[in-house]
Amino acid sequence: MTTRLFVGGLPWSTTSDDLSSLFSQAGTVVSATVVTDRMTGRSRGFGFVEMGSEEEAQSAVKKFNNSEVGGRKIIVNEARPQADRQDRYKDGDRGNRHGFRRENRRNDRRKDY
């Protein structure tokens, strides 16, 4: 069974191929993905690597966690399952929307002296 790893702190220039070749030193890499921003296409500085077995995944964590890649210290640990989208916004509340209220606009807060 494959094990998915989270890799954080990656240099912005890291590609999925770079990540795959790095982790292949610890075992069989099933897939490697660097997460990118949808709007700009730029790396967000983290990614996921799927290793061929639990033993290879543990080996990769021991070998690469807190190691330096491209001048940056990376964090490697077992990925947690993604939370359901409904759980993130309980009761439909999406958080503070004060930016859309009229009384919070910058011009409305100015005082005329």
Residue pairs with C-beta under 8 A, 6 or more apart in sequence:
1 53
1 54
2 30
2 50
2 51
2 52
2 53
3 50
3 51
3 53
3 54
3 56
3 57
3 78
4 48
4 49
4 50
4 51
4 78
4 79
5 23
5 48
5 49
5 50
5 51
5 57
5 60
5 61
5 76
5 77
5 78
5 79
6 46
6 48
6 75
6 76
6 77
6 78
6 79
6 80
7 19
7 46
7 47
7 48
7 49
7 64
7 74
7 75
7 76
8 45
8 46
8 74
8 75
8 76
9 45
9 46
9 72
9 73
9 74
9 75
10 19
10 34
10 43
10 45
10 46
10 47
10 69
10 70
10 72
10 74
11 45
11 69
11 70
11 71
11 72
12 42
12 43
12 45
13 43
13 70
14 34
14 43
14 47
14 69
14 70
15 34
16 32
16 33
16 34
16 47
17 32
18 34
19 32
19 33
19 34
19 47
19 49
20 29
20 31
20 32
20 49
22 64
22 69
23 29
23 32
23 49
23 51
23 60
23 64
25 63
26 51
26 56
26 59
26 60
26 63
26 64
27 51
27 52
27 53
27 55
27 56
27 57
27 59
27 60
28 51
28 52
28 53
28 56
29 49
29 50
29 51
29 52
30 50
30 51
30 52
31 48
31 49
31 50
32 47
32 48
32 49
32 50
33 47
33 48
33 49
34 43
34 46
34 47
35 43
35 44
35 46
35 47
35 48
36 42
36 43
36 44
37 43
37 44
48 79
49 60
51 57
51 60
57 78
60 76
61 76
61 77
61 78
64 74
64 76
65 74
65 75
65 76
65 77
66 73
66 74
66 75
67 73
67 74
68 74
89 95
98 104
102 108
103 109
